[in-house]
Amino acid sequence: MSADSSPLSSEAVAELLRPSAAPAFFAALGNPLRWQMVKLLRDGGAMSASQMAKLLSRDFDGVSKHLRVLRQAGVVRSQPGEDRRVEMFYIAEENRPQPGVLQWGTMRLDQTA
């Protein structure tokens, strides 16, 4: 996505990596449904909560809440739409250094194995 695809600033990386941010980051990834959501977004495509809810056979409100948790933890980003049903969520390009690999600061998730 181009609206918010600039690399994280050093301040943003520092905020993400500060010790008090780590529990929220790992908690966001630790939920099985949120982990499925991350896997749906790992290749760089953007999805709305409505699209994701349909793919996961879940209700919109629950999926929307989980996406907000992922965004607040710094795992995903979003680009606003006309309303919350069309807000697009994605994993920023700088967090996807190669196919199947996700990276936030010093944290690297290799899903190619």
Contacts in CASP RR format, 6 or more apart in sequence:
PFRMAT RR
TARGET T0000
AUTHOR 0000-0000-0000
METHOD contacts of the structure
MODEL  1
MSADSSPLSSEAVAELLRPSAAPAFFAALGNPLRWQMVKLLRDGGAMSAS
QMAKLLSRDFDGVSKHLRVLRQAGVVRSQPGEDRRVEMFYIAEENRPQPG
VLQWGTMRLDQTA
1 46 0 8 1.000
1 77 0 8 1.000
1 79 0 8 1.000
1 88 0 8 1.000
1 90 0 8 1.000
1 92 0 8 1.000
3 79 0 8 1.000
4 77 0 8 1.000
4 78 0 8 1.000
4 79 0 8 1.000
4 92 0 8 1.000
5 92 0 8 1.000
5 93 0 8 1.000
5 94 0 8 1.000
7 94 0 8 1.000
8 16 0 8 1.000
8 92 0 8 1.000
8 94 0 8 1.000
8 105 0 8 1.000
13 105 0 8 1.000
15 21 0 8 1.000
16 25 0 8 1.000
16 74 0 8 1.000
16 104 0 8 1.000
16 105 0 8 1.000
17 105 0 8 1.000
17 106 0 8 1.000
21 73 0 8 1.000
24 72 0 8 1.000
24 73 0 8 1.000
25 73 0 8 1.000
25 74 0 8 1.000
25 75 0 8 1.000
25 104 0 8 1.000
25 107 0 8 1.000
27 73 0 8 1.000
28 34 0 8 1.000
28 69 0 8 1.000
28 70 0 8 1.000
28 72 0 8 1.000
28 73 0 8 1.000
28 74 0 8 1.000
28 75 0 8 1.000
29 35 0 8 1.000
29 38 0 8 1.000
29 73 0 8 1.000
29 75 0 8 1.000
31 66 0 8 1.000
31 69 0 8 1.000
33 56 0 8 1.000
33 58 0 8 1.000
33 66 0 8 1.000
34 66 0 8 1.000
34 69 0 8 1.000
34 70 0 8 1.000
34 75 0 8 1.000
36 56 0 8 1.000
37 52 0 8 1.000
37 56 0 8 1.000
37 63 0 8 1.000
37 66 0 8 1.000
37 67 0 8 1.000
37 70 0 8 1.000
37 76 0 8 1.000
37 89 0 8 1.000
38 70 0 8 1.000
38 75 0 8 1.000
38 76 0 8 1.000
38 91 0 8 1.000
38 102 0 8 1.000
39 111 0 8 1.000
40 47 0 8 1.000
40 52 0 8 1.000
40 55 0 8 1.000
40 56 0 8 1.000
41 47 0 8 1.000
41 76 0 8 1.000
41 89 0 8 1.000
41 90 0 8 1.000
41 91 0 8 1.000
42 91 0 8 1.000
42 96 0 8 1.000
42 100 0 8 1.000
42 102 0 8 1.000
42 111 0 8 1.000
43 96 0 8 1.000
43 99 0 8 1.000
43 100 0 8 1.000
44 90 0 8 1.000
44 91 0 8 1.000
44 93 0 8 1.000
44 96 0 8 1.000
45 90 0 8 1.000
46 79 0 8 1.000
46 88 0 8 1.000
46 89 0 8 1.000
46 90 0 8 1.000
47 55 0 8 1.000
47 88 0 8 1.000
47 89 0 8 1.000
47 90 0 8 1.000
48 85 0 8 1.000
48 86 0 8 1.000
48 87 0 8 1.000
48 88 0 8 1.000
48 89 0 8 1.000
49 60 0 8 1.000
49 63 0 8 1.000
49 64 0 8 1.000
49 67 0 8 1.000
49 84 0 8 1.000
49 85 0 8 1.000
49 87 0 8 1.000
49 89 0 8 1.000
50 60 0 8 1.000
50 85 0 8 1.000
50 86 0 8 1.000
52 58 0 8 1.000
52 63 0 8 1.000
52 67 0 8 1.000
52 89 0 8 1.000
53 59 0 8 1.000
53 60 0 8 1.000
53 62 0 8 1.000
53 63 0 8 1.000
53 64 0 8 1.000
56 63 0 8 1.000
60 85 0 8 1.000
64 84 0 8 1.000
67 76 0 8 1.000
67 78 0 8 1.000
67 89 0 8 1.000
70 76 0 8 1.000
70 89 0 8 1.000
71 77 0 8 1.000
71 78 0 8 1.000
71 89 0 8 1.000
74 104 0 8 1.000
75 91 0 8 1.000
75 104 0 8 1.000
76 89 0 8 1.000
76 90 0 8 1.000
76 91 0 8 1.000
77 89 0 8 1.000
77 90 0 8 1.000
77 91 0 8 1.000
77 92 0 8 1.000
78 87 0 8 1.000
78 88 0 8 1.000
78 89 0 8 1.000
78 90 0 8 1.000
79 87 0 8 1.000
79 88 0 8 1.000
79 90 0 8 1.000
80 87 0 8 1.000
81 87 0 8 1.000
81 88 0 8 1.000
91 102 0 8 1.000
95 102 0 8 1.000
95 103 0 8 1.000
95 104 0 8 1.000
96 102 0 8 1.000
96 103 0 8 1.000
97 103 0 8 1.000
99 112 0 8 1.000
100 110 0 8 1.000
100 111 0 8 1.000
100 112 0 8 1.000
101 108 0 8 1.000
101 109 0 8 1.000
101 110 0 8 1.000
101 111 0 8 1.000
101 112 0 8 1.000
102 108 0 8 1.000
102 109 0 8 1.000
102 111 0 8 1.000
103 109 0 8 1.000
END
